[in-house]
Amino acid sequence: MVKELTVISGKGGCGKTTIAASFVALAKDPVIADADVDAADMHILLHPQVRKKEKFSGLDVAKKDDDKCIDCGKCYDNCRYGAFDSDNTLHPEKCEGCAVCAMVCPVEAIQMVERNAGEAYISDTRFGPLVHAKLHAGEEASGKLVALVRQRAKEVAEETGKELILIDGPPGTGCTVIASLTGVDLVLVVFEPTLSGIHDAKRIIEVARHFKIQVLACINKYDINEENTEQIMQFCKEENIEVVGKIPYDDTATDAMVAEKTVIEFSDGSMAKAIQDIWQKIGKAWT
């Protein structure tokens, strides 16, 4: 049976992708999924070779047949998003896909058609297959694209007989995060010992628990504020969340990223050892 682990943080800049990429280097032949479709960056470290690409359509948008149009103005009168000018000229980039214009048009001059909103990829890396995606600037339905990435990752795992899907989740608590969490077996929440880091990590724990997912925690850069680290440890104790490790602040993370390598490949220092210990504890924590 395929198991799924999502690494999440609640906010950006906590080191989530650095840690997730290191897990990829430590795992035995995983399927890797980059669920941060708005700002994917796992590919920077893994150098994927794309072998399959598919278009993604987030929502349908209006398309107008000017030959059929009778200039009745109903599209302009009923559109709340300003996609039509007073002369009934359509601006597709302003369309939000509500389809009101198509419903009110008396001569069926307007139809809803798919709009290419991005691409999803299945690629090969030195650590195994990577499923990732790119959402075009300004496009909606990013949660739907995350769901597509996860679906393709499951298909790859089933086709190749792999037992683990490692998911690098997006920041925040919105629809993309929910799409990266639902149905997974385990969530690792990466805390950062700052006020915003603690606040946002607590929020994402609430989301994970809403979906009844087992939660583990680790603290990255724990030594930049040991008072806040102690606050995190106390919170996790009260909430019965296992803290599987604390990672010290280390320039190795930046140096490894510049070298386009994972921390595990780049160094055997304190940061790499802390991540290795966390990975071993995760392996013992599956329920």
HUQUIJO-V780373 format. One record per backbone hydrogen bond with DSSP energy under -0.5 kcal/mol. CO is the residue of the C=O (numbers start at 1). NH is the residue of the N-H. E is the energy in kcal/mol with one decimal. If there is no record, write none. Layout:
CO:NH:E / CO:NH:E
This chain:
3:165:-2.7 / 4:185:-1.6 / 4:186:-1.6 / 5:167:-3.3 / 6:8:-0.5 / 6:188:-2.5 / 7:169:-2.2 / 8:190:-3.0 / 11:14:-0.6 / 15:19:-2.3 / 16:20:-2.9 / 17:21:-2.8 / 18:22:-1.4 / 19:23:-2.1 / 20:24:-1.8 / 21:25:-1.4 / 22:26:-1.3 / 23:27:-2.5 / 27:29:-1.0 / 30:32:-0.5 / 31:166:-2.8 / 32:131:-3.1 / 33:35:-0.9 / 33:168:-2.9 / 35:37:-1.7 / 36:39:-0.7 / 37:135:-1.6 / 41:44:-1.3 / 41:45:-0.6 / 42:45:-0.9 / 42:46:-1.5 / 43:47:-1.9 / 46:126:-0.6 / 48:50:-0.7 / 49:124:-2.0 / 52:122:-2.3 / 54:120:-2.6 / 56:58:-0.6 / 56:117:-3.4 / 56:118:-1.1 / 59:115:-1.0 / 61:113:-3.1 / 63:111:-2.5 / 64:66:-0.9 / 65:68:-1.0 / 65:69:-1.3 / 73:77:-2.3 / 74:78:-1.8 / 75:79:-1.5 / 83:91:-3.2 / 85:88:-2.2 / 89:85:-2.0 / 90:92:-0.6 / 91:94:-2.1 / 92:95:-1.3 / 99:103:-1.6 / 100:104:-2.3 / 101:105:-1.4 / 105:108:-0.8 / 109:65:-3.3 / 111:63:-2.5 / 111:113:-0.5 / 113:61:-3.1 / 115:58:-0.6 / 115:117:-0.5 / 117:136:-2.9 / 118:56:-2.7 / 119:134:-2.8 / 120:54:-2.4 / 121:132:-1.9 / 122:51:-2.4 / 122:52:-1.5 / 123:130:-2.6 / 124:49:-2.4 / 125:128:-0.9 / 128:125:-1.0 / 129:32:-2.9 / 130:123:-3.1 / 130:132:-0.6 / 131:34:-2.4 / 132:121:-3.5 / 134:119:-2.1 / 136:139:-2.0 / 141:145:-1.4 / 142:146:-2.2 / 143:147:-2.1 / 144:148:-1.6 / 145:149:-2.3 / 146:150:-2.5 / 147:151:-2.2 / 148:152:-2.5 / 149:153:-2.1 / 150:154:-2.2 / 151:155:-2.1 / 152:156:-2.4 / 153:157:-2.4 / 154:158:-2.5 / 155:159:-2.4 / 156:160:-2.0 / 157:161:-1.0 / 157:162:-1.6 / 163:3:-2.7 / 164:31:-2.6 / 164:166:-0.5 / 165:5:-2.5 / 165:167:-0.6 / 166:33:-3.0 / 166:168:-0.5 / 167:7:-2.7 / 167:169:-0.9 / 168:35:-2.1 / 174:178:-2.2 / 175:179:-2.4 / 176:180:-1.3 / 177:181:-1.0 / 178:181:-0.6 / 178:182:-2.4 / 181:184:-2.3 / 185:214:-0.7 / 186:6:-2.2 / 187:189:-0.6 / 187:216:-2.8 / 188:8:-2.8 / 188:190:-0.6 / 189:191:-0.8 / 189:218:-2.2 / 191:220:-2.8 / 192:194:-2.5 / 194:198:-2.8 / 195:199:-2.3 / 196:200:-2.6 / 197:201:-1.9 / 198:202:-2.1 / 199:203:-1.5 / 200:204:-2.0 / 201:205:-1.8 / 202:206:-1.7 / 203:207:-1.7 / 204:208:-2.4 / 205:209:-2.6 / 206:210:-1.8 / 207:211:-1.2 / 208:213:-1.9 / 209:212:-1.5 / 214:187:-2.3 / 215:242:-0.6 / 216:189:-2.8 / 217:244:-2.8 / 217:245:-0.5 / 218:191:-3.3 / 218:220:-0.6 / 219:222:-0.6 / 219:247:-3.2 / 220:193:-0.7 / 221:224:-1.9 / 222:225:-0.9 / 225:229:-2.0 / 226:230:-2.1 / 227:231:-1.5 / 228:232:-2.2 / 229:233:-2.5 / 230:234:-2.3 / 231:235:-2.3 / 232:236:-2.7 / 233:237:-2.0 / 234:238:-2.4 / 235:239:-2.1 / 236:241:-3.1 / 237:240:-1.0 / 240:242:-0.5 / 242:217:-2.4 / 242:244:-0.8 / 245:219:-2.1 / 247:221:-1.0 / 247:222:-1.9 / 250:253:-1.3 / 251:255:-2.6 / 252:256:-3.0 / 253:257:-1.8 / 254:258:-2.4 / 255:259:-1.8 / 256:261:-2.7 / 257:260:-1.1 / 262:266:-2.1 / 263:267:-2.4 / 269:273:-2.3 / 270:274:-2.1 / 271:275:-2.2 / 272:276:-2.2 / 273:277:-2.2 / 274:278:-2.0 / 275:279:-2.4 / 276:280:-2.0 / 277:281:-2.0 / 278:282:-2.3 / 279:283:-1.9 / 280:284:-0.9 / 281:285:-0.7 / 282:285:-1.2 / 282:286:-0.6
